[in-house]
Amino acid sequence: MTADDTVLMKPATTYESLLIRHAANPILTARDWPYTINSVFNAGATLLEDGTTLLLCRVEDRRGLSHLCAARSQNGVDGWEIDREPTLTPSPDHYPEEIWGIEDPRITFVPELQQYVVTYTSYSRGGPGVSLALTKDFRSFERYGVIMPPDDKDSALLPRRIDGCWALIHRPMTTLGSHMWISYSPDLRYWGRHRLMLEARRGAWWDANKIGLSPPPIETSRGWLVFYHGVRHTPSGCLYRLGLALFDLENPAKCLLRGDSWIFGPEAEYERHGDVDDVVFPCGYTMAPDGDTINLYYGAADCFIALARASVRSLLTWLDTNGTCERRRDPNR
């Protein structure tokens, strides 16, 4: 099927829709894969030098273990060319932290390195940790191994240094709860200066139980624009939705605005029902040539990959109206 790249589907809602689902959704499913798998979801995304959209997809096999596989498209919607074999597989003999698979990649192109930095979750006996690899072509990878030990995930690298150091956003599980942190490194291997940057709210809030970074932050003139996922526990299970926050460009641990309500949640059938019901989970985006249109690629119900579009200007305007300033009593905790 050839999808009209301009046709979008907008469900009937009584609220402002900032993210518009594509009419071709879901754009990738297990049926599209050239080898036998259970499901495909939670893909990192980037634009290659020739303008091709590359998705580095989390693929779960029929054992329940995940690996990464690349899919390429000229328009980012259809006509996907999928690697005939897994692109990046767990290597537990050399990286024992990958014994139960690798998951949920985020991709950052780093101009200083002229390489793509891929951070992903490595599933060890001790739980999920953060691993990092570099690549120029998504054919060969230089693995750095685990850089944040369990229990940690939902990571992405900022594309440039902050005060001379690389900055990584991630989500450790601590006695404080499941919150977003930022850490700094001189060399991408050794990390310190850990700072709490955004907390899960408590009580009945939509993001009361845990939060985590979704795709890598988007650099705007006003700050780092961040999509994050929030989880609320309900009697029927966990409910995953998306929120927005804005962070200072030169001090990304400082939150400038945080939206009070969610902006995107599971509504379509392919988001409501699957291996894990009621999940929308973006790991990647690309920016259109206009510098404003975001193509957001997200996992739906842990079974499919779907696409939604948004405007950076509209997101920032929404935050101005619906966001509040985040202040903490102790900025270093």
C-alpha positions in Angstrom: 0.0 0.0 0.0 1.2 3.5 -0.8 0.4 6.0 1.9 -0.3 9.6 1.1 2.3 11.4 3.1 0.0 14.4 3.6 -3.1 12.5 4.9 -3.4 12.4 8.7 -6.0 11.0 10.9 -7.4 13.1 13.8 -9.7 11.3 16.2 -12.8 13.1 17.5 -11.7 14.7 20.7 -12.9 17.5 23.0 -9.4 18.8 23.7 -6.6 20.3 21.6 -4.8 17.6 19.6 -1.1 18.5 19.5 0.0 15.2 18.0 -1.9 14.0 14.9 -1.8 10.3 14.1 -1.0 9.3 10.5 -3.7 7.6 8.5 -1.4 4.7 7.5 -0.9 3.7 11.2 0.4 1.3 12.3 3.2 1.9 9.7 5.3 -1.2 10.7 4.1 -4.5 12.2 5.5 -8.1 12.6 3.9 -9.0 9.3 6.4 -6.7 7.5 9.5 -8.4 8.9 11.6 -10.6 6.6 12.2 -13.2 9.4 10.0 -14.6 12.1 9.3 -12.3 15.1 6.7 -11.7 17.7 6.4 -7.9 17.6 8.2 -4.7 16.6 7.9 -1.4 18.6 9.9 1.4 20.4 12.1 2.5 17.5 14.9 5.1 17.6 14.8 7.4 14.6 17.1 9.6 12.5 17.6 11.1 9.1 20.5 9.8 7.2 22.7 12.1 5.1 20.8 11.3 1.9 17.5 12.2 3.6 16.4 8.6 4.2 14.5 8.0 7.4 16.1 5.2 9.5 14.3 3.5 12.3 16.3 1.3 14.6 13.4 -0.9 15.8 13.1 -3.0 19.0 12.2 -6.5 17.7 11.0 -9.1 20.2 11.5 -12.7 19.1 9.3 -15.6 20.0 11.4 -16.4 23.0 10.6 -13.0 24.5 14.1 -11.6 24.0 14.7 -8.4 22.0 17.3 -7.2 19.5 17.5 -4.2 17.2 16.8 -4.1 13.5 17.0 -1.2 11.0 14.3 -0.2 8.6 14.8 2.5 6.0 12.2 4.6 4.0 12.5 7.5 1.5 9.4 9.3 3.0 9.4 7.9 6.5 5.9 6.4 6.1 6.0 3.5 3.7 8.2 1.6 1.3 10.3 0.3 4.2 13.5 -1.6 3.4 14.2 -3.8 6.4 17.5 -5.5 7.1 17.2 -9.2 6.2 18.9 -10.1 9.5 19.1 -8.4 12.9 21.2 -5.2 12.8 22.4 -5.3 16.4 22.1 -8.4 18.5 22.8 -9.1 22.2 26.4 -10.3 22.7 26.3 -11.8 26.2 29.7 -13.6 25.8 31.4 -10.2 25.5 28.7 -8.0 27.2 27.1 -10.2 29.9 24.7 -7.3 30.8 22.9 -8.2 27.5 22.0 -11.7 28.4 18.3 -11.1 28.2 18.2 -8.8 25.2 18.7 -5.2 24.2 15.8 -2.8 23.9 14.4 0.7 23.3 17.2 2.5 21.4 17.5 6.3 21.2 19.7 7.8 18.4 21.5 11.1 18.6 23.7 12.4 15.7 26.7 14.2 17.3 28.3 16.7 14.8 31.6 16.8 16.9 32.0 13.0 16.4 30.4 12.8 13.0 28.8 9.7 14.3 25.4 8.5 15.6 25.4 7.7 19.3 22.9 4.9 20.2 21.9 4.4 23.8 19.8 1.4 24.6 18.6 -0.7 27.5 20.6 -3.8 28.1 18.7 -6.4 30.1 21.0 -8.2 32.6 20.4 -10.6 35.4 20.4 -7.6 37.7 17.8 -5.8 35.7 17.8 -3.2 32.9 20.9 -0.9 32.5 22.0 1.7 30.0 24.5 0.8 27.2 26.0 2.9 24.5 27.3 2.3 21.0 28.6 4.5 18.2 28.0 4.0 14.4 28.5 5.8 11.2 26.3 3.7 9.0 24.1 1.4 11.1 26.0 -1.5 9.7 28.9 -1.7 12.1 28.9 -0.5 15.7 31.5 0.3 18.3 30.1 -0.8 21.6 31.0 0.9 24.9 29.1 -1.5 27.0 27.1 -0.6 30.0 27.5 3.0 31.2 24.7 3.1 33.8 24.1 0.0 35.9 20.8 -1.5 36.8 18.2 -0.5 37.5 18.3 2.3 34.8 16.8 2.9 31.4 15.1 5.5 29.1 18.3 7.2 28.1 19.5 9.6 25.4 22.5 11.7 24.8 22.4 15.5 24.1 24.0 16.3 20.7 26.6 18.7 22.0 28.7 19.2 25.1 27.5 21.2 28.1 30.3 23.1 29.8 32.8 20.8 28.1 31.1 17.5 29.0 28.6 15.2 27.4 25.2 15.0 29.0 23.0 12.0 29.3 19.4 11.9 30.4 18.3 8.6 32.0 15.8 7.1 34.4 17.4 5.2 37.4 15.2 3.5 39.9 16.2 4.7 43.3 14.7 4.9 46.8 13.4 8.3 45.7 11.3 6.7 43.0 11.3 6.6 39.2 12.4 10.0 38.1 14.4 11.6 35.3 18.1 12.4 36.0 20.9 13.9 34.0 24.6 12.9 34.3 27.8 14.3 32.7 30.9 12.7 31.2 34.2 13.8 29.6 34.5 10.7 27.4 31.1 8.9 27.1 32.5 6.2 29.4 32.7 7.5 32.9 29.7 9.5 34.3 29.2 11.7 37.3 27.6 15.0 38.5 24.3 13.2 38.7 21.3 15.5 39.1 17.6 14.9 39.4 15.9 16.9 36.7 12.2 16.0 36.7 10.2 14.1 39.3 7.1 11.8 38.9 4.2 13.5 40.6 2.3 11.8 43.4 -1.3 10.9 44.1 -3.9 10.9 41.3 -1.8 12.7 38.7 -1.5 11.1 35.2 2.3 10.8 35.7 2.2 9.9 39.4 3.9 6.5 39.5 6.9 6.9 37.2 8.2 9.0 34.3 11.0 8.7 31.7 12.4 10.4 28.7 10.8 9.5 25.4 12.8 10.5 22.3 16.0 12.6 22.6 15.5 16.3 23.5 14.8 18.8 20.8 17.0 21.9 20.8 14.9 25.0 20.3 15.8 28.7 20.7 13.9 28.7 24.0 15.4 25.5 25.5 15.4 21.7 25.3 11.9 20.6 24.4 11.3 17.2 26.0 8.6 14.6 25.4 8.4 12.3 28.4 6.2 9.4 29.2 4.2 9.2 32.4 2.7 6.1 34.0 -0.3 5.9 36.1 -1.3 2.6 37.9 -4.9 1.7 37.5 -7.0 -1.3 38.6 -6.7 -2.7 35.0 -3.0 -2.1 34.7 -0.5 0.6 33.8 -1.5 3.5 31.5 1.2 5.2 29.5 0.8 8.8 28.2 3.0 11.6 27.0 3.8 14.9 28.5 5.9 18.0 27.7 8.6 19.9 29.5 11.2 22.6 28.6 14.7 22.8 30.0 17.4 25.4 30.0 19.8 25.2 27.1 23.0 25.6 29.0 21.8 24.1 32.3 19.5 21.2 31.1 19.0 20.1 34.7 16.9 23.2 35.2 13.2 22.8 34.2 11.6 26.0 32.9 8.1 24.7 32.2 6.2 21.5 32.7 2.8 20.8 31.3 0.2 19.9 33.8 -1.9 17.6 31.6 -0.8 14.9 29.2 -0.8 15.7 25.5 -1.1 12.2 23.9 -2.5 9.0 25.2 -3.7 5.6 23.9 -7.0 6.0 22.0 -6.7 4.1 18.7 -7.3 0.4 18.6 -3.7 -0.4 17.8 -2.7 1.6 21.0 -5.3 0.2 23.3 -4.9 -3.5 22.6 -1.7 -5.6 22.0 0.9 -7.5 24.0 0.7 -4.6 26.6 -2.5 -2.7 26.4 -2.8 1.1 26.7 0.7 2.1 25.7 2.1 4.9 23.5 5.9 5.0 23.8 8.0 7.1 21.5 11.8 6.6 21.3 12.6 8.6 18.1 11.7 11.6 16.0 12.8 13.3 12.8 12.5 17.0 11.9 11.0 18.0 8.5 12.9 20.5 6.3 10.6 23.3 7.6 12.4 23.0 10.9 9.0 22.9 12.7 7.2 19.7 11.9 8.2 16.7 14.1 7.6 13.2 12.9 7.3 11.2 16.1 7.7 7.4 15.9 6.2 5.5 18.8 5.5 2.0 20.0 1.9 1.1 20.3 0.7 -1.5 22.8 4.2 -3.1 22.6 3.2 -4.6 19.2 3.4 -2.0 16.5 5.2 1.2 15.3 3.1 4.2 14.6 3.7 7.8 13.5 2.2 11.1 14.7 3.1 14.7 13.7 3.4 17.9 15.7 4.6 21.5 15.4 7.4 22.7 17.6 5.8 26.2 17.6 2.4 24.7 18.7 4.0 22.7 21.4 5.9 25.7 22.9 2.7 27.8 22.7 0.8 25.1 24.5 3.4 25.0 27.2 3.2 28.7 27.7 -0.5 28.4 28.3 -0.6 25.0 30.1 2.8 24.8 31.8 4.0 25.7 35.2 7.5 26.6 36.5 9.2 23.7 38.2 11.0 24.7 41.5 12.6 22.3 44.0 13.6 23.2 47.5 17.0 21.6 46.9 18.2 22.0 43.3 21.0 19.4 43.8 19.0 16.5 45.2 
